[in-house]
Amino acid sequence: SSSSHAGNQELARLVETQSKFLLMVSANREAKNPIKLLRAFERYQRYDKTLKLVMVGRPGVSQENVVGLPFLSDADLDVAFRNCHALIYPSYFEGFGYPPVEAMRYGKPVLAANVTSIPEVLGGAAIYFSPFYDADIFASMMKLSRSDYSELAKKSLERYEIIHEKQEDGLKKVVSLILK
């Protein structure tokens, strides 16, 4: 299927080898909190070496099991969402938060910061953490590893359906106003 054909070679290799990876997008901006995430992931590695961390927008990061990718085309980003194990969203400041919704569209579990409007958007379907403490980000990864994955995936899909219905009801207008 086209879902595995990425233009980015590193991403294509991850998909072809069926690597299990946690996805972070927009990892170039400090407000997205990449540094605390890297610290939390380094700690998580002591418990689980099977999971990789893919950071889009942060090429050149050199840490074990961390793959830094350049910015991806929309098509490649879609491949990343479809093939990730889960999305991690440690952002300090966020308006609406599209990436978690995109991940949920594909039934992917989401680990997300418990700040601004994110909990309102994602409801009870995400694993939340405080983005201000790497220990809390780490704890959310442990929670993911101990949870029933298919249950989390199901919650994500169900939440996506709800958000999608609301979007049809004019959330798009609201969002476009926010993003202008």
Solvent accessible surface area in square Angstrom, and as a share of the most:
residue,aa,sasa,rsa
1,S,119,0.77
2,S,94,0.61
3,S,30,0.19
4,S,35,0.22
5,H,137,0.61
6,A,16,0.12
7,G,68,0.65
8,N,30,0.16
9,Q,150,0.66
10,E,67,0.30
11,L,0,0.00
12,A,15,0.11
13,R,141,0.52
14,L,11,0.06
15,V,14,0.08
16,E,123,0.55
17,T,90,0.53
18,Q,161,0.72
19,S,25,0.16
20,K,83,0.35
21,F,0,0.00
22,L,0,0.00
23,L,0,0.00
24,M,3,0.01
25,V,11,0.06
26,S,32,0.20
27,A,0,0.00
28,N,66,0.34
29,R,128,0.47
30,E,106,0.47
31,A,34,0.27
32,K,19,0.08
33,N,4,0.02
34,P,1,0.01
35,I,76,0.39
36,K,45,0.19
37,L,0,0.00
38,L,18,0.09
39,R,118,0.43
40,A,1,0.01
41,F,0,0.00
42,E,99,0.44
43,R,88,0.32
44,Y,3,0.01
45,Q,11,0.05
46,R,183,0.67
47,Y,127,0.48
48,D,25,0.13
49,K,118,0.50
50,T,92,0.54
51,L,3,0.01
52,K,60,0.26
53,L,0,0.00
54,V,0,0.00
55,M,0,0.00
56,V,3,0.02
57,G,5,0.05
58,R,53,0.19
59,P,82,0.51
60,G,75,0.72
61,V,32,0.18
62,S,110,0.71
63,Q,46,0.20
64,E,109,0.49
65,N,34,0.17
66,V,14,0.08
67,V,18,0.11
68,G,11,0.11
69,L,0,0.00
70,P,60,0.38
71,F,126,0.52
72,L,24,0.12
73,S,66,0.43
74,D,126,0.65
75,A,72,0.56
76,D,11,0.05
77,L,46,0.23
78,D,38,0.20
79,V,9,0.05
80,A,0,0.00
81,F,9,0.04
82,R,103,0.37
83,N,46,0.24
84,C,2,0.01
85,H,37,0.16
86,A,0,0.00
87,L,0,0.00
88,I,0,0.00
89,Y,8,0.03
90,P,2,0.01
91,S,1,0.01
92,Y,39,0.15
93,F,140,0.59
94,E,35,0.16
95,G,41,0.39
96,F,17,0.07
97,G,5,0.05
98,Y,87,0.33
99,P,27,0.17
100,P,1,0.01
101,V,6,0.03
102,E,50,0.22
103,A,0,0.00
104,M,0,0.00
105,R,107,0.39
106,Y,46,0.18
107,G,7,0.07
108,K,31,0.13
109,P,2,0.01
110,V,2,0.01
111,L,0,0.00
112,A,0,0.00
113,A,0,0.00
114,N,74,0.38
115,V,27,0.15
116,T,83,0.48
117,S,31,0.20
118,I,1,0.01
119,P,45,0.28
120,E,141,0.63
121,V,20,0.12
122,L,1,0.01
123,G,23,0.22
124,G,66,0.64
125,A,6,0.05
126,A,14,0.11
127,I,9,0.05
128,Y,70,0.27
129,F,4,0.02
130,S,18,0.12
131,P,0,0.00
132,F,102,0.43
133,Y,141,0.54
134,D,40,0.21
135,A,57,0.44
136,D,52,0.27
137,I,0,0.00
138,F,16,0.07
139,A,49,0.38
140,S,4,0.02
141,M,1,0.00
142,M,20,0.09
143,K,118,0.50
144,L,8,0.04
145,S,64,0.41
146,R,182,0.66
147,S,38,0.25
148,D,86,0.44
149,Y,76,0.29
150,S,76,0.49
151,E,76,0.34
152,L,19,0.09
153,A,19,0.15
154,K,109,0.46
155,K,86,0.37
156,S,0,0.00
157,L,82,0.41
158,E,88,0.40
159,R,44,0.16
160,Y,29,0.11
161,E,92,0.41
162,I,79,0.40
163,I,5,0.03
164,H,70,0.31
165,E,115,0.52
166,K,107,0.45
167,Q,21,0.09
168,E,109,0.49
169,D,121,0.63
170,G,16,0.16
171,L,48,0.24
172,K,118,0.50
173,K,145,0.61
174,V,75,0.43
175,V,4,0.02
176,S,53,0.34
177,L,125,0.62
178,I,98,0.50
179,L,110,0.55
180,K,193,0.82
